[in-house]
Amino acid sequence: SKAKSRRKKPVIVIVISVTCVIGVIVLGLVGWFAWKRAHPKGSQEKDDFELPLYDLSVITVATDNFSEENKLGEGGFGPVYKGKFKGGQELAVKRLSKDSIQGMNEFKNEVILISKLQHRNLVRLLGCCIQGEEKMLVYEYMELKSLDSSIFDQTKGRLLDWRKRYDIILGIARGLLYLHHDSRLRIIHRDLKASNILLDSEMVPKISDFGMARLFGGDQLAAKTKRVVGT
């Protein structure tokens, strides 16, 4: 009987050890799933953005359920819609396309960068909407739309006398000077073109679309990129 009890002891120790290990694993998994439920992916993304967050229902009402009549255009990021809040403030909503991998990277880049920038010649980001699969950027609305639409439109083009053209060029240069030297972040836009310059009602130019922008160090005078970007 003593021999049998000696043989049983190692078995009991192994059983207890295995049970304890399994118990720890189960408790760990339960704790992990509980944490994931309390901190869904969307909420983690929201915490990274220092911006006002708009509810999807508010944006849906403002854009008349993203109607075709309110659609301003579409780019690599996704479609852009005009909207209006109940108080009367007009806005432009960039809606991330669900099929755009590049768009998701641009979304994060644009939110992180432009939320830290403020200048008269940069388009102002009012906030964003992150709800389920929906991810949107909410901007101030520019009445005269993009610079290229004014240049190539015969009616609008007549408004661009040489004085206005000079003021627009000067405004763009001031915006770039701020990005390159005067802001707390040094930023290279990397996709500056007429379609990314927006004009307000007074034809003040504002640089937009920072999806491809890149930070470089405060003491750097130049930066290299590993791939060709922009158009």
N, CA and C of each residue as an Amber inpcrd file, in Angstrom:
protein
   693
   0.8270000  -1.2110000   0.0000000   0.0000000   0.0000000   0.0000000
   0.8590000   1.2580000   0.0000000   2.0140000   1.1680000   0.7300000
   2.9250000   2.3060000   0.7430000   3.4840000   2.5700000  -0.6510000
   3.7920000   1.4980000  -1.3720000   4.3250000   1.6410000  -2.7360000
   3.2970000   2.2920000  -3.6510000   2.0280000   1.8720000  -3.4810000
   0.9620000   2.4540000  -4.3110000   0.7960000   3.9440000  -4.0310000
   0.8540000   4.2990000  -2.7290000   0.6910000   5.7110000  -2.3700000
   1.8350000   6.5430000  -2.9100000   3.0550000   5.9550000  -2.9330000
   4.1950000   6.6780000  -3.4950000   4.0180000   6.9210000  -4.9930000
   3.4500000   5.9020000  -5.6810000   3.2390000   6.0590000  -7.1220000
   2.1410000   7.0840000  -7.4180000   1.1720000   7.1840000  -6.5180000
   0.0530000   8.1050000  -6.7340000   0.4610000   9.5650000  -6.5450000
   1.4400000   9.8110000  -5.6540000   1.8250000  11.1910000  -5.3420000
   2.2690000  11.9800000  -6.5770000   3.1800000  11.4480000  -7.4250000
   3.5700000  12.2040000  -8.6300000   2.3890000  12.4810000  -9.5520000
   1.4770000  11.4950000  -9.6400000   0.3010000  11.6730000 -10.5010000
  -0.5630000  12.8120000  -9.9820000  -0.7530000  12.8360000  -8.6600000
  -1.5680000  13.8980000  -8.0460000  -0.9300000  15.2640000  -8.2700000
   0.4010000  15.3230000  -8.1060000   1.1230000  16.5830000  -8.3060000
   0.9620000  17.0710000  -9.7390000   1.0800000  16.1340000 -10.7070000
   0.9400000  16.4970000 -12.1280000  -0.4660000  17.0020000 -12.4160000
  -1.4710000  16.2900000 -11.8840000  -2.8670000  16.6800000 -12.1100000
  -3.1350000  18.0750000 -11.5460000  -2.6460000  18.3100000 -10.3190000
  -2.8480000  19.6240000  -9.6870000  -2.1460000  20.7200000 -10.4860000
  -0.9170000  20.4380000 -10.9450000  -0.1490000  21.4320000 -11.7150000
  -0.8530000  21.7820000 -13.0200000  -1.2930000  20.7300000 -13.7400000
  -1.9860000  20.9550000 -15.0150000  -3.2740000  21.7350000 -14.7940000
  -4.0010000  21.3790000 -13.7330000  -5.2560000  22.0770000 -13.4190000
  -5.0030000  23.5550000 -13.1340000  -3.9350000  23.8300000 -12.3730000
  -3.5930000  25.2230000 -12.0530000  -3.2350000  26.0130000 -13.3090000
  -2.4280000  25.3860000 -14.1920000  -2.0240000  26.0540000 -15.4340000
  -3.2420000  26.3650000 -16.2920000  -4.1320000  25.3680000 -16.4380000
  -5.3490000  25.5670000 -17.2330000  -6.2110000  26.6670000 -16.6170000
  -6.2900000  26.6600000 -15.2750000  -7.0730000  27.6880000 -14.5910000
  -6.5330000  29.0830000 -14.8440000  -5.1990000  29.2200000 -14.7970000
  -4.5760000  30.5230000 -15.0560000  -4.8420000  30.9810000 -16.4850000
  -4.7290000  30.0370000 -17.4480000  -4.9800000  30.3680000 -18.8580000
  -6.4250000  30.8180000 -19.0610000  -7.3620000  30.0650000 -18.4540000
  -8.7850000  30.4060000 -18.5900000  -9.0660000  31.7820000 -17.9930000
  -8.5270000  32.0370000 -16.7960000  -8.7280000  33.3440000 -16.1610000
  -8.1280000  34.4640000 -17.0040000  -6.9430000  34.1840000 -17.5880000
  -6.3060000  35.1820000 -18.4480000  -7.1520000  35.4970000 -19.6660000
  -7.7080000  34.4530000 -20.3020000  -8.5550000  34.6520000 -21.4820000
  -9.8280000  35.4110000 -21.1320000 -10.4300000  35.0500000 -19.9930000
 -11.6460000  35.7450000 -19.5540000 -11.3510000  37.2270000 -19.3200000
 -10.2210000  37.4910000 -18.6520000  -9.8370000  38.8810000 -18.4040000
  -9.5610000  39.6400000 -19.6810000  -8.9140000  38.9790000 -20.6560000
  -8.5860000  39.6280000 -21.9350000  -9.8500000  39.9670000 -22.7160000
 -10.8000000  39.0020000 -22.7710000 -12.0540000  39.2550000 -23.4920000
 -12.8640000  40.3600000 -22.8110000 -12.8250000  40.3870000 -21.4770000
 -13.5400000  41.4410000 -20.7510000 -12.9340000  42.8090000 -21.0550000
 -11.5980000  42.8720000 -21.1260000 -10.9260000  44.1380000 -21.4390000
 -11.2340000  44.5800000 -22.8620000 -11.2340000  43.6150000 -23.8130000
 -11.5340000  43.9360000 -25.2120000 -12.9540000  44.4650000 -25.3520000
 -13.8710000  43.8810000 -24.5740000 -15.2590000  44.3360000 -24.6500000
 -15.3930000  45.7480000 -24.0890000 -14.6500000  46.0420000 -23.0350000
 -14.7010000  47.3780000 -22.4220000 -13.9200000  48.4090000 -23.2200000
 -12.9460000  47.9460000 -24.0340000 -12.1190000  48.8560000 -24.8360000
 -12.1140000  48.3970000 -26.2880000 -13.2290000  48.5660000 -26.9980000
 -13.2620000  48.1680000 -28.4090000 -12.2790000  48.9680000 -29.2300000
 -11.9600000  48.4360000 -30.4240000 -10.9530000  49.0580000 -31.2930000
 -11.2890000  50.5010000 -31.6140000 -12.5490000  50.7660000 -31.8790000
 -12.9570000  52.1240000 -32.2190000 -12.6720000  53.1120000 -31.1120000
 -12.8760000  52.6720000 -29.8320000 -12.6540000  53.5930000 -28.7260000
 -11.1840000  53.8910000 -28.5480000 -10.3000000  52.9070000 -28.8430000
  -8.8590000  53.1510000 -28.7660000  -8.4540000  54.1760000 -29.8090000
  -9.0100000  54.0580000 -31.0150000  -8.6910000  55.0140000 -32.0700000
  -9.1650000  56.4030000 -31.6820000 -10.3410000  56.4720000 -31.0560000
 -10.8720000  57.7690000 -30.6520000  -9.9600000  58.4480000 -29.6430000
  -9.4160000  57.6560000 -28.7100000  -8.5710000  58.2280000 -27.6700000
  -7.3040000  58.8440000 -28.2400000  -6.8740000  58.3760000 -29.4320000
  -5.6500000  58.8900000 -30.0440000  -5.8590000  60.2600000 -30.6910000
  -7.1110000  60.6500000 -30.9280000  -7.3950000  61.8600000 -31.6770000
  -7.8350000  62.9850000 -30.7390000  -7.1070000  64.0920000 -30.7710000
  -7.4320000  65.2330000 -29.9210000  -8.3960000  66.1510000 -30.6670000
  -9.5970000  65.6480000 -30.9510000 -10.5670000  66.3880000 -31.7510000
 -11.9770000  66.1440000 -31.2340000 -12.8960000  67.0900000 -31.5050000
 -14.3080000  66.8110000 -31.2080000 -14.7840000  65.6100000 -32.0240000
 -15.5800000  64.7610000 -31.4090000 -16.1210000  63.5800000 -32.0800000
 -17.6090000  63.7820000 -32.3310000 -18.0230000  63.6270000 -33.5830000
 -19.4240000  63.7900000 -33.9470000 -20.0930000  62.4280000 -34.0600000
 -21.3300000  62.3620000 -33.6120000 -22.1010000  61.1350000 -33.7330000
 -22.5140000  60.9240000 -35.1860000 -22.5590000  59.6730000 -35.6090000
 -22.9130000  59.3510000 -36.9920000 -24.2870000  59.9060000 -37.3590000
 -25.2250000  59.8640000 -36.4240000 -26.5800000  60.3530000 -36.7090000
 -26.5720000  61.8500000 -37.0270000 -25.6930000  62.6070000 -36.3660000
 -25.5900000  64.0530000 -36.6100000 -25.0690000  64.3200000 -38.0210000
 -24.0430000  63.5650000 -38.4280000 -23.4640000  63.7360000 -39.7690000
 -24.4540000  63.2860000 -40.8410000 -25.1880000  62.2140000 -40.5550000
 -26.1770000  61.7080000 -41.5140000 -27.2560000  62.7480000 -41.7810000
 -27.7410000  63.3870000 -40.7210000 -28.7630000  64.4360000 -40.8740000
 -28.1750000  65.6380000 -41.6120000 -26.9500000  66.0200000 -41.2500000
 -26.3180000  67.2070000 -41.8470000 -26.1090000  67.0560000 -43.3500000
 -25.8410000  65.8360000 -43.8100000 -25.5740000  65.5990000 -45.2380000
 -26.7950000  65.0600000 -45.9800000 -27.9620000  65.0780000 -45.3100000
 -29.1870000  64.5320000 -45.9010000 -28.9670000  63.0800000 -46.3220000
 -28.4470000  62.3110000 -45.3610000 -28.1740000  60.8830000 -45.5660000
 -27.2050000  60.6540000 -46.7330000 -26.1810000  61.5100000 -46.8100000
 -25.1380000  61.4050000 -47.8360000 -25.7500000  61.3520000 -49.2450000
 -26.6290000  62.2950000 -49.4940000 -27.3360000  62.3300000 -50.7780000
 -26.4000000  62.7090000 -51.9160000 -26.7500000  62.2710000 -53.1200000
 -25.9510000  62.5780000 -54.3120000 -25.9280000  64.0790000 -54.5790000
 -27.0140000  64.7760000 -54.2170000 -27.0680000  66.2250000 -54.4200000
 -26.0080000  66.9500000 -53.5910000 -25.6460000  66.3550000 -52.4580000
 -24.6570000  66.9770000 -51.5760000 -23.2340000  66.4840000 -51.8270000
 -23.0620000  65.6010000 -52.7840000 -21.7330000  65.0610000 -53.0570000
 -20.8930000  66.0860000 -53.8150000 -19.7340000  66.4330000 -53.2450000
 -18.8530000  67.4360000 -53.8490000 -17.8200000  66.8190000 -54.7820000
 -17.4890000  65.5650000 -54.5520000 -16.4740000  64.9050000 -55.3690000
 -16.0020000  63.6350000 -54.6890000 -14.9750000  63.0290000 -55.2690000
 -14.4450000  61.7880000 -54.7090000 -12.9740000  61.6570000 -55.0690000
 -12.1710000  61.2130000 -54.0950000 -10.7440000  61.0120000 -54.3210000
 -10.3180000  59.6450000 -53.8310000  -8.9960000  59.4600000 -53.6760000
  -8.4750000  58.1820000 -53.2080000  -8.9230000  57.8510000 -51.7990000
  -9.1880000  58.8770000 -51.0140000  -9.6510000  58.7040000 -49.6390000
 -11.0840000  58.1840000 -49.6130000 -11.9150000  58.7500000 -50.4870000
 -13.3330000  58.4120000 -50.5130000 -14.1400000  59.6250000 -50.9380000
 -15.4730000  59.5450000 -50.8950000 -16.3200000  60.6660000 -51.3190000
 -16.3210000  61.8130000 -50.3130000 -16.6120000  63.0200000 -50.8230000
 -16.7110000  64.2210000 -49.9870000 -18.1130000  64.8080000 -50.1560000
 -18.7570000  65.1350000 -49.0300000 -20.1260000  65.6420000 -49.0580000
 -20.2190000  67.0070000 -48.3880000 -21.1180000  67.8190000 -48.9140000
 -21.4480000  69.0790000 -48.2550000 -22.5340000  68.8070000 -47.2210000
 -22.4730000  69.5240000 -46.1070000 -23.4860000  69.3490000 -45.0780000
 -23.7600000  70.6460000 -44.3490000 -24.7610000  70.6120000 -43.4960000
 -25.1020000  71.7880000 -42.6970000 -25.6550000  71.3280000 -41.3560000
 -25.0520000  71.8480000 -40.2700000 -25.5530000  71.5400000 -38.9390000
 -26.8610000  72.2850000 -38.6940000 -27.5840000  71.8690000 -37.6720000
 -28.8750000  72.4910000 -37.3650000 -28.7360000  73.9830000 -37.0800000
 -27.5850000  74.3790000 -36.5390000 -27.3620000  75.7960000 -36.2500000
 -27.0730000  76.6320000 -37.4810000 -26.9070000  75.9750000 -38.6380000
 -26.6620000  76.6930000 -39.8840000 -25.2290000  76.6320000 -40.3770000
 -24.3040000  76.1300000 -39.5590000 -22.9020000  76.0520000 -39.9790000
 -22.7290000  75.0210000 -41.0900000 -22.0820000  75.4350000 -42.1810000
 -21.8370000  74.5300000 -43.2980000 -20.5350000  73.7660000 -43.0700000
 -20.4690000  72.5700000 -43.6170000 -19.3030000  71.7270000 -43.4180000
 -19.0700000  70.8490000 -44.6380000 -17.8630000  70.3170000 -44.7210000
 -17.5100000  69.3410000 -45.7560000 -17.0860000  68.0620000 -45.0500000
 -17.6560000  66.9390000 -45.4690000 -17.4060000  65.6550000 -44.8120000
 -16.6760000  64.7150000 -45.7690000 -15.4670000  64.3050000 -45.3790000
 -14.7210000  63.3000000 -46.1450000 -15.0170000  61.9420000 -45.5210000
 -15.6420000  61.0780000 -46.3010000 -16.0750000  59.7670000 -45.8020000
 -15.1150000  58.6890000 -46.3060000 -14.4480000  58.0210000 -45.3880000
 -13.4720000  57.0070000 -45.7680000 -14.1480000  55.8460000 -46.4800000
 -13.6380000  55.5120000 -47.6690000 -14.1500000  54.3640000 -48.4070000
 -13.7800000  53.0810000 -47.6740000 -14.7370000  52.1810000 -47.5190000
 -14.5050000  50.9340000 -46.7800000 -13.4890000  50.0300000 -47.4710000
 -13.2930000  50.2150000 -48.7710000 -12.3720000  49.3590000 -49.5300000
 -10.9750000  49.9580000 -49.6540000 -10.7600000  51.1290000 -49.0600000
  -9.4960000  51.8360000 -49.2590000  -8.5280000  51.5840000 -48.1080000
  -7.4780000  50.7750000 -48.3680000  -6.4340000  50.5400000 -47.3600000
  -5.5840000  51.7890000 -47.2150000  -5.2270000  52.3820000 -48.3530000
  -4.4410000  53.6140000 -48.3330000  -5.2190000  54.7170000 -47.6220000
  -6.5480000  54.7210000 -47.8350000  -7.3810000  55.7350000 -47.2110000
  -7.3280000  55.6940000 -45.7000000  -7.2710000  54.4920000 -45.1090000
  -7.2040000  54.3730000 -43.6530000  -5.9150000  54.9780000 -43.1240000
  -4.8080000  54.7300000 -43.8160000  -3.5300000  55.3180000 -43.4160000
  -3.5850000  56.8410000 -43.5340000  -4.1900000  57.3280000 -44.6180000
  -4.3160000  58.7670000 -44.8220000  -5.2190000  59.3870000 -43.7600000
  -6.2750000  58.6690000 -43.3890000  -7.2020000  59.1560000 -42.3650000
  -6.4620000  59.4250000 -41.0560000  -5.7200000  58.4260000 -40.5900000
  -4.9810000  58.5740000 -39.3320000  -3.9460000  59.6850000 -39.4350000
  -3.2400000  59.7160000 -40.5610000  -2.1960000  60.7180000 -40.7590000
  -2.7760000  62.1240000 -40.7280000  -3.8950000  62.3000000 -41.4320000
  -4.4960000  63.6280000 -41.5350000  -5.0300000  64.1020000 -40.1880000
  -5.6800000  63.2100000 -39.4510000  -6.2300000  63.5880000 -38.1490000
  -5.1160000  63.9730000 -37.1800000  -4.0840000  63.1440000 -37.1120000
  -2.9960000  63.3820000 -36.1560000  -2.2600000  64.6810000 -36.4700000
  -2.0250000  64.9400000 -37.7680000  -1.2520000  66.1250000 -38.1460000
  -2.0720000  67.4070000 -38.0780000  -3.1830000  67.4420000 -38.7930000
  -3.8960000  68.7100000 -38.9500000  -4.5930000  69.1450000 -37.6640000
  -4.8640000  68.1920000 -36.7550000  -5.4800000  68.5710000 -35.4810000
  -4.5320000  69.4060000 -34.6260000  -3.2430000  69.3590000 -34.9350000
  -2.2460000  70.1110000 -34.1690000  -1.8340000  71.4110000 -34.8680000
  -2.4680000  71.7220000 -36.0080000  -2.0750000  72.8910000 -36.7950000
  -3.1940000  73.9260000 -36.8470000  -2.8210000  75.1960000 -36.7870000
  -3.7880000  76.2820000 -36.9280000  -3.1350000  77.4330000 -37.6780000
  -3.7000000  77.7540000 -38.8280000  -3.1760000  78.8690000 -39.6170000
  -4.2630000  79.3320000 -40.5750000  -4.2530000  80.5990000 -40.8970000
  -5.2720000  81.1780000 -41.7780000  -5.2870000  80.5150000 -43.1480000
  -4.1470000  80.0080000 -43.5900000  -4.0580000  79.4250000 -44.9260000
  -4.0210000  77.9020000 -44.9240000  -4.5100000  77.3000000 -43.8410000
  -4.7100000  75.8490000 -43.7740000  -6.1850000  75.5910000 -43.5090000
  -6.7570000  74.6150000 -44.2060000  -8.1650000  74.2920000 -43.9870000
  -8.3450000  73.7990000 -42.5550000  -9.4450000  74.1910000 -41.9280000
  -9.6600000  73.8780000 -40.5120000 -10.4570000  72.5870000 -40.3560000
  -9.9060000  71.6730000 -39.5780000 -10.5770000  70.4100000 -39.2760000
 -11.4490000  70.6180000 -38.0460000 -12.7660000  70.4650000 -38.2100000
 -13.7070000  70.7050000 -37.1110000 -13.7920000  69.5150000 -36.1650000
 -13.6060000  68.3140000 -36.6980000 -13.7090000  67.1150000 -35.8740000
 -13.7470000  65.8810000 -36.7470000 -14.1030000  64.7580000 -36.1480000
 -14.1900000  63.5160000 -36.9130000 -15.3050000  62.6410000 -36.3560000
 -15.6390000  61.6190000 -37.1100000 -16.6630000  60.6580000 -36.7060000
 -16.0850000  59.2610000 -36.8700000 -16.0310000  58.5090000 -35.7820000
 -15.5480000  57.1280000 -35.8130000 -16.5990000  56.2770000 -35.1210000
 -17.3500000  55.5410000 -35.9180000 -18.4550000  54.7580000 -35.3630000
 -18.6420000  53.4980000 -36.1970000 -18.3500000  52.3410000 -35.6030000
 -18.4140000  51.0960000 -36.3590000 -17.4030000  51.1280000 -37.4900000
 -17.8640000  50.8390000 -38.6960000 -16.9810000  50.8690000 -39.8650000
 -16.8730000  52.2640000 -40.4710000 -17.6740000  53.1930000 -39.9800000
 -17.6730000  54.5490000 -40.5320000 -16.5580000  55.3930000 -39.9160000
 -15.7680000  56.0130000 -40.7940000 -14.7170000  56.9310000 -40.3570000
 -14.7690000  58.1540000 -41.2650000 -14.9740000  59.3310000 -40.6640000
 -15.1510000  60.5500000 -41.4450000 -14.3990000  61.7170000 -40.8300000
 -13.9610000  62.6230000 -41.6960000 -13.3380000  63.8700000 -41.2740000
 -14.2970000  65.0120000 -41.5860000 -14.4630000  65.9260000 -40.6400000
 -15.4020000  67.0340000 -40.7960000 -14.6150000  68.3450000 -40.8700000
 -14.7220000  69.0370000 -42.0110000 -13.9780000  70.2680000 -42.2580000
 -14.9160000  71.4640000 -42.3930000 -14.3390000  72.6520000 -42.2430000
 -15.0790000  73.8550000 -42.6020000 -15.3450000  73.8100000 -44.1100000
 -16.4880000  74.3350000 -44.5160000 -16.8610000  74.3030000 -45.9310000
 -16.2810000  75.5080000 -46.6570000 -15.6660000  75.2510000 -47.8140000
 -15.0840000  76.3140000 -48.6310000 -16.0210000  76.6200000 -49.8030000
 -16.6160000  77.8120000 -49.7850000 -17.6650000  78.1650000 -50.7470000
 -17.2160000  78.0800000 -52.2060000 -15.9770000  78.4960000 -52.4810000
 -15.5130000  78.5310000 -53.8730000 -14.7740000  77.2610000 -54.2840000
 -14.8270000  76.2660000 -53.4020000 -14.2500000  74.9440000 -53.6890000
 -12.7560000  75.0330000 -54.0000000 -12.2630000  74.2110000 -54.9270000
 -10.8170000  74.1280000 -55.1510000 -10.3310000  75.1680000 -56.1620000
  -9.0450000  75.4790000 -56.0740000  -8.4430000  76.4770000 -56.9530000
  -8.5300000  76.0610000 -58.4150000  -8.3470000  74.7740000 -58.6930000
  -8.3820000  74.3420000 -60.0950000  -9.7560000  74.5500000 -60.7230000
 -10.8240000  74.4110000 -59.9180000 -12.1710000  74.6290000 -60.4650000
 -12.3790000  76.0950000 -60.8320000 -11.7040000  77.0050000 -60.1170000
 -11.8020000  78.4310000 -60.4500000 -10.9410000  78.7790000 -61.6580000
  -9.7720000  78.1630000 -61.7450000  -8.8590000  78.4630000 -62.8560000
  -9.4490000  78.0170000 -64.1910000 -10.0400000  76.8270000 -64.2170000
 -10.4940000  76.2510000 -65.4840000 -11.9680000  76.5120000 -65.7870000
 -12.6550000  77.1990000 -64.8880000 -14.0440000  77.5740000 -65.1400000
 -14.0630000  78.9750000 -65.7500000 -14.7170000  79.1270000 -66.9020000
 -14.6890000  80.4090000 -67.6150000 -15.3200000  81.5330000 -66.7990000
 -16.4160000  81.2280000 -66.1000000 -17.0920000  82.2620000 -65.3110000
 -16.2640000  82.6520000 -64.0920000 -15.8260000  81.6420000 -63.3210000
 -15.0270000  81.9200000 -62.1240000 -13.6580000  82.4890000 -62.4940000
 -13.1290000  82.0300000 -63.6330000 -11.8040000  82.4740000 -64.0520000
 -11.7200000  83.9790000 -64.2540000 -12.8440000  84.5970000 -64.6410000
 -12.8520000  86.0500000 -64.8560000 -12.6400000  86.8190000 -63.5490000
 -12.9830000  86.1750000 -62.4290000 -12.8050000  86.8280000 -61.1260000
 -11.3430000  86.8330000 -60.6840000 -10.5420000  85.9860000 -61.3220000
  -9.1370000  85.8620000 -60.9290000  -8.2640000  86.8390000 -61.7130000
  -8.3580000  88.1120000 -61.3560000  -7.4480000  89.0740000 -61.9830000
  -6.0510000  88.8670000 -61.3930000  -5.0810000  89.6080000 -61.9030000
  -3.7020000  89.3660000 -61.4780000  -3.4820000  89.6950000 -60.0090000
  -4.2200000  90.6490000 -59.4720000  -4.0950000  90.9660000 -58.0460000
  -4.5680000  89.7910000 -57.1950000  -5.7090000  89.1970000 -57.5890000
  -6.2360000  88.0450000 -56.8520000  -5.2790000  86.8630000 -56.9490000
  -4.7380000  86.6540000 -58.1380000  -3.8000000  85.5420000 -58.3280000
  -2.5660000  85.7220000 -57.4440000  -2.0860000  86.9600000 -57.3640000
  -0.9240000  87.2500000 -56.5210000  -1.2500000  86.9670000 -55.0520000
  -2.4350000  87.4020000 -54.6040000  -2.8360000  87.1870000 -53.2090000
  -2.9680000  85.6960000 -52.8910000  -3.4820000  84.9310000 -53.8540000
  -3.6250000  83.4850000 -53.6540000  -2.2530000  82.8240000 -53.5430000
  -1.3400000  83.1990000 -54.4390000   0.0230000  82.6470000 -54.3960000
   0.6930000  83.0010000 -53.0650000   0.5090000  84.2430000 -52.6260000
   1.1030000  84.6980000 -51.3690000   0.5320000  83.9150000 -50.1840000
  -0.7780000  83.6720000 -50.2070000  -1.4160000  82.9150000 -49.1270000
  -0.9090000  81.4830000 -49.0600000  -0.7500000  80.8510000 -50.2240000
  -0.2240000  79.4820000 -50.2690000   1.2020000  79.4530000 -49.7220000
   2.0060000  80.4530000 -50.1190000   3.3920000  80.5270000 -49.6420000
   3.4430000  80.7000000 -48.1230000   2.5240000  81.5010000 -47.5760000
   2.4810000  81.6900000 -46.1250000   2.1100000  80.3870000 -45.4130000
   1.1730000  79.6510000 -46.0010000   0.7970000  78.3640000 -45.4200000
   1.9560000  77.3840000 -45.4140000   2.7090000  77.3500000 -46.5080000
   3.8720000  76.4610000 -46.5950000   4.9740000  76.8820000 -45.6240000
   5.1780000  78.1960000 -45.4970000   6.1870000  78.6920000 -44.5550000
   5.8430000  78.2560000 -43.1340000   4.5560000  78.3220000 -42.8030000
   4.1090000  77.8770000 -41.4780000   4.3930000  76.3840000 -41.2920000
   4.0630000  75.5740000 -42.2970000   4.2790000  74.1280000 -42.1950000
   5.7560000  73.7790000 -42.0660000   6.5960000  74.4680000 -42.8340000
   8.0140000  74.1150000 -42.8930000   8.8460000  74.7020000 -41.7570000
   8.4130000  75.8640000 -41.2240000   9.2810000  76.5580000 -40.2690000
   8.5960000  77.0050000 -38.9790000   7.3580000  77.4890000 -39.0660000
   6.7760000  78.2040000 -37.9290000   5.8580000  77.3750000 -37.0350000
   5.3850000  76.2230000 -37.4970000   4.4920000  75.4160000 -36.6630000
   5.3070000  74.5940000 -35.6680000   4.6390000  74.0800000 -34.6470000
   5.3570000  73.2530000 -33.6680000   5.7540000  71.9060000 -34.2630000
   5.1180000  71.5230000 -35.3790000   5.5120000  70.3330000 -36.1310000
   6.0260000  70.7800000 -37.4940000   7.1660000  70.2650000 -37.9050000
   7.6500000  70.5650000 -39.2550000   7.0750000  69.5200000 -40.2050000
   6.3630000  69.9990000 -41.2240000   5.6030000  69.0880000 -42.0790000
   5.8750000  69.3690000 -43.5500000   6.0900000  68.2830000 -44.3090000
   6.1680000  68.3580000 -45.7720000   4.8390000  67.8360000 -46.3060000
   4.1530000  68.6270000 -47.1090000   2.8230000  68.2490000 -47.5910000
   2.8840000  67.0680000 -48.5630000   3.7580000  67.1230000 -49.5500000
   4.0390000  66.0640000 -50.5260000   2.9380000  65.8400000 -51.5730000
   1.8640000  66.6140000 -51.5370000   0.8340000  66.4610000 -52.5730000
   0.1760000  67.8100000 -52.8590000   1.0100000  68.8430000 -52.9490000
   0.4840000  70.1900000 -53.1610000   0.1560000  70.3970000 -54.6390000
  -1.0940000  70.7070000 -54.9210000  -1.5560000  70.9500000 -56.2900000
  -2.8130000  71.8070000 -56.2210000  -3.2470000  72.3060000 -57.3660000
  -4.3710000  73.2480000 -57.3960000  -5.6480000  72.6510000 -56.8030000
  -5.8660000  71.3480000 -56.9940000  -7.0880000  70.7240000 -56.4690000
  -7.0570000  70.5720000 -54.9510000  -5.8670000  70.7050000 -54.3420000
  -5.7500000  70.6330000 -52.8840000  -5.6310000  72.0130000 -52.2360000
  -5.8750000  73.0540000 -53.0250000  -5.9650000  74.4150000 -52.4940000
  -7.4320000  74.8250000 -52.5610000  -8.0360000  75.0890000 -51.4130000
  -9.4470000  75.4740000 -51.3610000  -9.5730000  76.9770000 -51.1510000
 -10.6560000  77.5540000 -51.6770000 -10.8870000  79.0010000 -51.5800000
 -12.1600000  79.2730000 -50.8010000 -12.0720000  80.1870000 -49.8250000
 -13.2870000  80.5640000 -49.1010000 -14.0320000  81.6490000 -49.8780000
 -15.0640000  82.2150000 -49.2850000 -15.9050000  83.1810000 -49.9960000
 -15.1470000  84.4460000 -50.3810000 -14.0450000  84.7370000 -49.6850000
 -13.2370000  85.9220000 -49.9940000 -11.9890000  85.5670000 -50.8030000
 -11.9660000  84.3510000 -51.3290000 -10.8520000  83.8430000 -52.1360000
  -9.5460000  83.7390000 -51.3470000  -9.6630000  83.5240000 -50.0530000
  -8.4740000  83.2490000 -49.2410000  -8.1160000  81.7780000 -49.4420000
  -6.8830000  81.4750000 -49.8850000  -6.5110000  80.0790000 -50.1520000
  -6.2000000  79.3190000 -48.8690000  -6.5980000  78.0560000 -48.8490000
  -6.3300000  77.2030000 -47.6900000  -5.8230000  75.8460000 -48.1840000
  -4.6530000  75.4600000 -47.7100000  -4.0590000  74.1770000 -48.0900000
  -4.8420000  73.0560000 -47.4120000  -5.1750000  72.0210000 -48.1850000
  -5.9540000  70.9040000 -47.6390000  -5.3100000  69.5740000 -48.0080000
  -5.9230000  68.4900000 -47.5340000  -5.5330000  67.1150000 -47.8610000
  -4.1110000  66.7930000 -47.3920000  -4.0040000  66.4710000 -46.1060000
  -2.7090000  66.1540000 -45.5040000  -2.4900000  64.6470000 -45.3700000
  -3.2160000  63.8650000 -46.1750000  -3.1070000  62.4140000 -46.0720000
  -1.7240000  61.8710000 -46.3820000  -0.9740000  62.5540000 -47.2550000
   0.3620000  62.0830000 -47.6280000   1.4730000  62.8990000 -46.9700000
   1.0960000  63.8030000 -46.0820000   2.0920000  64.6640000 -45.4370000
   3.0270000  63.8500000 -44.5530000   4.2000000  64.4200000 -44.3220000
   5.2050000  63.7170000 -43.5260000   5.8920000  64.6850000 -42.5720000
   6.1020000  64.2140000 -41.3460000   6.8350000  64.9980000 -40.3520000
   8.3280000  64.8520000 -40.5720000   9.0840000  65.9160000 -40.2530000
  10.5300000  65.7530000 -40.1700000  11.0500000  66.5540000 -38.9920000
  12.2170000  66.1720000 -38.4990000  12.7480000  66.7080000 -37.2520000
  12.9530000  68.2070000 -37.2790000  12.8830000  68.8080000 -36.0910000
  13.0190000  70.2520000 -35.9790000  14.3610000  70.7790000 -36.4340000
  15.4120000  69.9470000 -36.3710000  16.7410000  70.3960000 -36.7860000
  17.0990000  69.9090000 -38.1850000  16.1410000  69.2470000 -38.8700000
  16.4050000  68.7650000 -40.2240000  16.1460000  69.8690000 -41.2370000
  17.0130000  69.9640000 -42.2280000  16.8220000  70.9160000 -43.3220000
  16.2750000  70.2260000 -44.5600000  16.3390000  68.8840000 -44.5840000
  15.8260000  68.1150000 -45.7160000  15.3990000  66.7510000 -45.2180000
  14.5210000  66.1020000 -45.9770000  14.0650000  64.7610000 -45.6240000
  13.9400000  63.9390000 -46.8920000  14.2020000  62.6420000 -46.7860000
  14.1190000  61.7470000 -47.9340000  12.8770000  60.8800000 -47.8170000
  12.3110000  60.5280000 -48.9480000  11.1750000  59.6210000 -48.9720000
  11.5420000  58.3990000 -49.8000000  11.0350000  57.2260000 -49.4020000
  11.4070000  55.9810000 -50.0740000  10.5490000  55.6930000 -51.2950000
   9.4490000  56.4440000 -51.4640000   8.5880000  56.1950000 -52.6180000
   8.0570000  57.5020000 -53.1720000   7.6520000  57.4620000 -54.4380000
   7.0840000  58.6390000 -55.0830000   5.6340000  58.7760000 -54.6400000
   5.2480000  59.9800000 -54.2060000   3.8700000  60.2150000 -53.7850000
   3.3510000  61.4640000 -54.4630000   2.0270000  61.6700000 -54.3670000
   1.4270000  62.8580000 -54.9630000   1.1750000  62.6700000 -56.4460000
   0.5980000  63.7180000 -57.0550000   0.2900000  63.6450000 -58.4840000
   0.7490000  64.9190000 -59.1720000
